[in-house]
């Protein structure tokens, strides 16, 4: 099969890395890709938001399957256009991608189909937002309705900061205000073929910019998989109460979902509550999930696109994986670019099958690796236990440097604390 991966981040690098192992693959392309994807695929200089260019190129190349990494092309209708042209896509239609593209639409959908989520109010002006905040002391989560690259949510500690968040976000569109849920977050990624849904694995990410879960939200500063708190019983509840009703509800609404479904959950008193949906692999969650997947990813994605998911059980590496994101100074704000990166080649040369470095915001300038974004690299390690994976990942992080490079030093703290507190 000839496969095209769309995107240029760490998620797309790990997708290419995983797909490249498939015996069913004949050629692999990534548009536009990055220096990391170029090591396992053929980069194509077409931007991820150039739908006309991507469609024209894919038709000319006879691409058998397109895998879409970022959310924006899906929300803009890439899958619709490719399917209309007779090209298979592992990704939902624009109508189904509203699960991610519009938080207001997603909340209405969940309410309509009895999918557990926090009580909420939709507001379009500051005055209405203030009234709701003042009358509901639990309402402290402010979300921008549309896409915001993981930076459109504020969890406020008090009324004043909630009102400030409203004033910061409201000029950019409609807002969703939710009651704040107290519990533990977990991410679940699944594949859907329009009727069936297949849970892949769980993970937990770290969205806050700084140690101790402090600072502004980011696209993600690290993750680990599996999440120890999602045992078989709770996973069954997520399948029954969240994943299956979501896919069935979309089908009942006439917008079947084919592709990758990500459910961001809060576990409250042992019960799952949906915080958000994504219509693609999470980043950096994919960098922990796919290195653990021992089954061939390609037929899974092709089956989802064709409406016929394979029915055989998936195989997983039992070892946990942990990923640390290396970011530039200033992230999630403006970050300097063009800074020379040292140490990646040395880490890769010494790495076995237990350590991987995935490129995100990198570029090659005069054959030298430099920074090209806020989240620059993602270092993933496997280990016999989470502590071993964590130690291996952080040892590699220390060997990769550039001016103002930073990373969180507490990735995995929740799981390690849970393991330490477990009865022996």
N, C-alpha and C positions, 0 to 999 in steps of 0.2 A: 504493500500500500504506500502511496505517496501522501504524506501528511504535512499540513501547514499549521504551525503554532503562531498565534498572533499575540504580540506583546514584546516587552523589552526589559522586564524586571526579573527578580529572583524567582518568582513563581514560574515564569516562562522558562527560565534556565532549568529548574528541576523537572518541569514537564518534558522538555527536550531530552534531558538526561535519562529520564525514565522510559520515554518512548523509544529512544535509541537502542534499548536493550531488546526490543521486540523482534522475534524472528519473522513476523509478518510485515515488517517495515522494509521498503525498498529505497525511499528517499525521504529525508526530513528537512523541512525548511522552517525558518523563523523570521517573521516580519514585525518590526525591523530587527529584533534581536539585540544582542550585546556581545562583548568580547567572550563571555562565558558560553553563550549559546553557539558561538562560532566554532567552539571546540567539538561539538557533537552534532551540529546541524549546519545547513547552508543559510546564512543570513540573507535577507532580501530587503533592499532599501525602500520599503514602503511603510509609511506611518500607520499605526494601529487605528487611527481615526479616518484614514483615507479609504472609505468604503468602496468608492468607484475603482481606485487603483488596485485594491486587494481582490475585488471580484474579477476584474479584467485579467489580472495575473493568474489567479487560481484557475479560471476557465482555460486560459492558454496552456497552462501546465498540466491540466487534467488531474487536479488534486482530488484524491479519494476521500479525505477527511480533513476538516478544519477544526482546530481546537482553539477556542478563544480564551485568552488569559484574563484581560481586564474587563471591567463591567461596562465601560462607556460604549464600546462598539456594539455590544448586545442590546443595550438600552436604545441605541440609535437605529436598530433594525438590521444589523449585519446578518443574523441568522435567516431572517425573512428573505433578504435579497439573495443569499447564497442558495437557499432551498428552492426559491422560485427559478433559479438558474440551473437546478438539478444537481447541486453540490451538497454533500452531507456535512452537517455541522454538529459538533458536540457543544450545544449551547441553546438556550431557549429563545423563542420569539420575543420581539419587543414588548408584546402584550404580557407575556409571562414574566419577562424580566422586570416588570414593574414591582415585583416583590422586593427588588433591591433599589430600583430607580426612583420609587416614591414611597417613603415611609408612611405617608398618609394612606395611600392605596393599600399598602400591606396591612396596616392596622385595621382598616375597614374589612379587608379580606378575612383576617383572623377572627374578627368579631362575627362576621357572617357565617363562618364555618366552625365556630366553637373551638378554636385553637387557643390554648392558654397563653395569655400575654398580659402585661400590666395595664390597669385602667388608664385611659388617656383622654385627651381633648385636642382637637385640631383648631388652630387659631391662625388668623391671617393679619392681625394687627396687634400692636403693643397693648392697647387698652384691654382687649379681650384676654390676652395672656396674663396681664396683671391681675385681672379679676379672678381668673382660675387659680393662679398661684396663691392669692390672698385667701381664698376660701378652701383650699385643699393643701394642708401643710405637708402632705406626703408627696405632692407634685414637685419634684425637684430635678427631673431629667428633661433637658431641652434638646430637641433634635430638629435639624434642618430637613425639610421634606425630601429634597433632591440629593443627587450624588455630591459627595464632598471629600472623597479620597480618604475616608476614615477620620476626618477632622471636623465633622459637622454635628458632634454630640458633646454636650456639656452636662456633667453630673454635679449639680450645685449642692453645697453644704447648708445653705440658708436662703432665706427669701431674697435678701439683697443681691447675692451672687446669681440667683436664678433670674431675677429681673435684669441684671446686667447682661447675662447670656442672651436673653430675649432681644435686648437692644443691639447686641453684637450680630446675632444671626438673622433677625427679622428682615433687614434690607435685602437678604439673598433669597427670600421666598417664604412660603407657608411653613409653619412650625407644628411639630407634634410635641405636646407636653405630656409626660408620663409620670405616674407615681413611681417612686424609687423602690426597687426590689432589693431585698437583703438576702444574700446567699452566696453561692460560689458559681462563677461563670465556667462554661465549658462550650467548646465548639464541636459540632458534628457535621461531617461532610458525607454526602450521599450522591449516588447516581440515579437518575430517573429516566424512564423511556416513554413517558406519557401516561402510563398506567401503573407500572411497578416501580418501587423505589428500593434501592440497595444501599444500606448503610456501609460506609467504608470504615472509618475509624474516628476516634475522638482525639481532641487535642485541647490544650489550654494556651492562650496567647497572653502577651503582656502589652497592653495598649499604651499605658502611661509612659511618658518620655524618660522618667528618671527612676532610680532605685526607690524601693518602698512604695511603688505604685503612685508616685507623685508626679506633678507636672501635667502639661496638656496631653490630650490624647494624640496618638500617632496612627500611622497605618499598621503598626506592630513592631515591637522591639525584640521579640523573641517568642519562642513557643516550645512545647514539648508534647510528645505523643507516645503512648496513650495517656489519657487523663485518669489517674487512679480512682477518682471518685465516681466515675461512670462504670459501675459494675454491670453484670449481665441483666440484673433485674431492672435497673434504671435505664439501661440501653433499650430494653424491651418497651418500657414506658415511653421513651422518646420516639421509638418506631411507631407505636400504636396511637399516641396522642398528638404527635407533631408531624412526623414525616409522611405517614400514610394519609392523614386528613389533608395535608397541604397538597399533595399530588392529586388526590381524589377531588378536592375542592376546585383546583384549577381545571381539571378535566370536566367537572360538572358545569363550570362557568364557560366552557367552550374554548379554553386556552391551554391545551395540554403542554406540560413542561417536559422537555427532553434536554438533558444535559446534567450539569453539576449543581447540586443544591447544598448550600451551606446554611446551617441553622446555628445562630449564636444564642445560647441559652443561659438562663440563670436558674440554678437549682435551689428552690425555696422549700424548706421543710420536706425535702425528698421528692418534690414534684417539679417537672420542667416547665419553665415559662419562656416564651420566645422573646428575645431582645431585638433580634434583627434577622433578616434573611439576606444572603448573597446568592447570586446566580452563577458563581464561578468558584474555583479553589481560593481559599484564603491565602494571604501572603503575610506572615511567614508560616502559616499552618501547613501549607503544601510541602515546605522544605523539611518538615518532620514526618509527615504522613507517607509521602511517596518513597522515601528511602526505606521505609518499613514494609512496603507492599512487595511481596514476593510473586504475586500473580502478574501476568502480562497486562499492562495498562491499556494497550492499544485496542484489543477486542472489547474491553469494557466500555471505552469511550465510543467505539464504532457501534456497539450494540445499543447504547443510549441514543445515539443519533438516528439509528435505523428503527427505533421503537421495539427492539428485541434484546433486552439485557440478558447476558448469559445467566444460566441458572445454577452453575456449579459454585461450590463454596470458594471463597477467597482464601489465599494463603498469605500469612503475615510473618515477618521476622519478629520473634517474640521479644527482642531487645527493644528497650525504649530509645527514642531519639530526642535530642535537644538541639535547638537552633538559637544562636545569638546573632542579632543584627548589628553590624558595624555601621555607624552613621557619622555624617559630617557634623561639625560644630554648627549650631544654629537650628538644626532640625528639631521640631517640625516647621520651623520658620525658614527663612531664606538661608541657604547653605552655599558656601564657596564651592566652585567647581574648578577642574583643571589641576588639582593638587596631585602630585605623584604618589602612587601607592607602592609600598615596599612589602615584600614578604610573601605574596600570594604564591609565586612560583615555588618558593622553598617549602611552603606548607603543602602544596599539591604534590611535590616530589616525594615528601616523606609520608604522605597519607596513604593508608591502605583502604580497605572497603568499609572502614569504620569512621571515616572523616571525609567531608566534602565541603568545598567552598563554592557557593553559588553567587553569581554576579547579579547585581541589580543596577545601581546607578554608577556604572563604570563606562569608560571609553578608552580607545587607543589613540594616542596622539604621537606621531612620529615613532610608532611601535613601542610606546611607553604607556603603561596602564595608569589612568588618572581618574579622579572622581568626576562624576557627571550627574549627581543627584544627592538627595538627602540621605536616603537609605542606600548604602554603597555595596555592601557585601553581606551575605548570610552564611555563617559557619555552622554546619550541622555535624553532630557526632552521634554514633550509636555506642551503647555500652551494656554490660551485663546487668547493670541497674542504672537508675537515673543519675545517681551520684557519679558513677564512672563516666557516663556520657557527658555530664556537665563538666567534669574535670578535663576531659579530652577536648571539648569545644573551647573552653576558656584558655587552655594552654595554647591552642592554635590562634585564638584572638590576640593574645599578647605578642605573637610573632608578626602580625600584620599591622603596619603603621602608615600614617600620613599625618600632616599637620592638622591638629584639632580633631583627630579621630576620637570617637567616644562610643561606649556601649554600656548597657546596663549590666551590672555585676551580680544580679540576684535572680536571673532567669531560673525558673524551677523551684522557687522558694516555697510555694504553696504545697506542691507535691512532696518535697523533701520534708516539710514540717508534718504533713499528713502521715508520711511513712514513719517518721520518728515517733509520732504519737500513737501509732497503731499498737494494739496489744500483741505481745510476743508469747 
